Amino acid sequence: MLKNHLEISWLCLLVFFLVNCSKNEDDAKEATPFQPEIEFVKSFGGSKNESAKAVVKTQDNGYAVFGYTQSDDGDIANKQNGLFDYWLLKFDAANNLQWQKTYGGSDDDRGADLVQTTDGGYAIFGFSQSNDGDVTENAGATDFWIVKLDASGIISWQKSYGFSGADDGISVIETNDNGYLITGVLDVSASGGAGNSKSAATKHAGGDYWAVKLNATGDKQWSKYYGGSFTETPYGVIQTNDNGYILVGSSDSDDVDISNNKGSYDFWVIKISETGTLLWEKSFGGSEIDEARGITNTNDGNFIVVGDTRSNDLDVSQNNGAADLWVIKMSPSGDIIWEKTFGGTSFDVARSISKTQDNGYLISGSSRSSDGDVSANNGQNDAWLLKIDANANLLWQKTIGGSAIDFAYDAVELNDKSIIVVGDTNSLDIDIPENKGFTDVLIFKIK
């Protein structure tokens, strides 16, 4: 009997030991912070200048990269002139380039943003100075130019919106009614106030936020501009649950639509209705230059806005030196819930934010620092990617670049949780294996 009891006791101890060892191993795995690994760094371009401004994951588990090209050689096919054209590159799930296409006319046409549409095609957007080639109309200087493509990159339709001045398209979203909201800068002085669907609005000076609502075939439903007597630039837009919109960017005005400028340029956030009526506006920042660059919604019904700040007062609780990446969480009514800065002693900026599957956020940008929150810097300026959790805790960060100038403008998490980051590079050393000309499209993948 004693022997049986001893055997049972030893068996229990053995099971306890094995279970706890397994648990400790699991705990150790959970405690080990994720270390981003670079799967590849690639550059695409020709002998002149190229840049990637946006990336989206596609319905076939691949991704599409969009920006512009000045070259007509190297990786660029079927481009007929030496000025700038929109440039779209489509990759499959194995990172193979499936096709690439350019769009534009004989003048300067630069892509800024894209979405994959619900029908599997794409809407690409930016500005155009052309009135030939793929562009059928130009009102003067630069116009908003939106191009609807099918899944193979063939043009379904294209439309230009603008007046005699410089009207530069920056962001596009597909709306809940399968239309589009395109936003950017309107040269209000040159338009004579005609940028509003109804001409009763105050005529501002300089450049304002301009929002143009299109239906599914690109016809204008309404357009409105917002701002003051100086300069407003909208960099990001999102549709809200009530079918309205929030636009974020920068403003250095303190009149007309802007009621509470904090000093120099501020984050300027506006909420508009489904038909473009200004519902509220908020300025965030300190006494120096603060510019918002992107916005996303959160899983708890709020919003996160990213950009950069040179301030160290008022709404900005800390600055590590020069310019810092600045993150704000705000409520649907525009009240700050929390704010946090990331960076080192030099210039560190954000250019986009996107959600991840684990309720975190990817922020792309660039850094000149090699201290503080930035682990290393290879040269004058590196592409910089950060991941934060829902409470703005820094989970990890990574810089990529060479000894010259390298930027990241956008990032997206794919279905397998790998990450594609896009931007441009002048480098030809360290992390950058090849340079085709002056500035190349930069694409790197983190897993």
Residue, then its C-alpha position, 0 to 999 in steps of 0.5 A: m500500500l505504501k508503495n502505491h501511495l509513493e508511486i501516486s505521489w511521484l506521478c502527481l509531482l511529475v505532472f505538476f512539474l511538466v504542467n508548470c514547465s509548459k506554463n513557464e515556457d508559454d509565459a516566457k514566450e508571451a513576455t518576449p517582445f516582438q522583434p520585427e524582421i525584415e523580409f525584404v527591401k526593394s526599390f523600383g524606378g528609373s533614371k529620374n524621380e519616383s515616390a510611393k505615397a500609398v499602399v492597400k491590401t487587395q482582395d486577392n491577398g496581394y497589395a497595390v502601391f501607388g504614387y508617381t514617376q518622372s522616368d520613362d525607363g528602368d522599371i517604368a513601362n509604356k510611359q510616353n513623356g519625361l514629366f510626372d505621371y501617376w504610377l500604380l504597381k500591383f503585387d500578388a501574395a508572394n510579392n511578385l509584381q503582377w503589373q504596373k501602369t502609368y496614367g496622365g498626360s503631357d504635363d505634371d500629374r502626381g498620385a497621392d492616394l488610392v483605395q481598392t473599391t468594393d467591385g475589386g477595382y481601384a480609385i486613384f487620386g492626386f492632382s493633374q496639370s494635363n489636358d491630354g492623354d488620359v486627362t480630358e479636362n483642366a481648368g488651370a494650374t493643378d486640378f483634383w484628378i480621380v481615375k476609376l480603374d478595373a481590377s486589371g488597372i484599365i481606366s473605367w472613367q476619370k474626372s477633373y475638379g478645379f478652377s484656375g489656381a492650384d487645387d491639389g488632391i491629397s486623399v480619397i475614400e470610398t463612401n458608404d453609398n459606393g461613391y467617393l469623397i476626395t479632399g485636398v487644397l483649394d486655391v480659394s482666391a483663384s476660384g472666386g469662392a466657386g469651390n462651394s456648391k452654394s455661392a453664399a459662403t465667405k470668400h477666404a484667401g489662400g488655400d483651404y480644405w476642399a471636400v468634393k462628394l462624388n457618386a459611384t460614376g464620379d459625378k459631383q454631388w456637392s463640394k465645400y471648402y473650410g478654413g481661414s485667411f491663411t493656409e489650411t491643408p487636409y491630409g487625412v479623412i474618414q467617414t463616421n458612423d453617422n455618414g458624416y466625415i472627419l478631416v484632419g490636417s493643419s491650419d495657421s489661420d485664426d479667423v472665419d472657420i477657425s476659432n481657437n488657434k494655439g499658435s503657428y500651425d495647429f492640428w486642425v480637425i473638422k467634422i462635417s455632415e453627410t452633405g458637407t455642413l461644418l458641424w464642429e472644428k477643433s485646433f490641437g497643439g502648442s505655440e510652435i508648428d503642429e501638423a496632423r497627417g492621418i486619422t483612423n477609428t478605434n474599436d471603442g468608437n473614438f479616433i486616433v490622429v497622428g502627425d508631428t509637433r515642434s511644441n512643448d506646451l499647451d496640448v503637447s505634454q512633452n517634446n524630446g527635441a526638434a520635432d516629435l511624432w505626436v499621437i492624439k486619441m479624441s472622442p467623436s465630439g473632438d475632445i482629447i482623451w490622451e496624447k503622446t509623443f514619440g521621437g528623439t532629439s532630432f526631427d521625427v514625423a508621422r505620415s500615416i496610421s492604420k489599424t492592425q488585427d490585434n487592436g494595435y496601430l501602425i504609424s509610418g513616418s521618418s526620423r533623423s534621430s538615433d536616440g530616445d524612442v528611435s533605436a538607430n539612424n543610418g544617415q540623414n533621414d530614415a524611413w520609420l515604422l512604429k507599432i503602438d497598442a490601444n493605449a499608446n504604449l510603444l510595442w516596437q519600432k524599426t528604421i530602414g535606410g541608407s546614408a542619404i534620405d529615406f521616407a515612409y509614407d504609408a503602411v498596411e498589415l496583410n492578412d497573414k500579419s506581415i506588414i508592407v511599408v512604402g515611401d521613397t529613397n535616395s540611398l544606395d547602401i546599408d539597408i537599400p540594395e539598389n538605386k535606379g536613379f535619383t529617388d526610387v520607390l521604396i518598399f519593404k516588408i516586415k514579418 
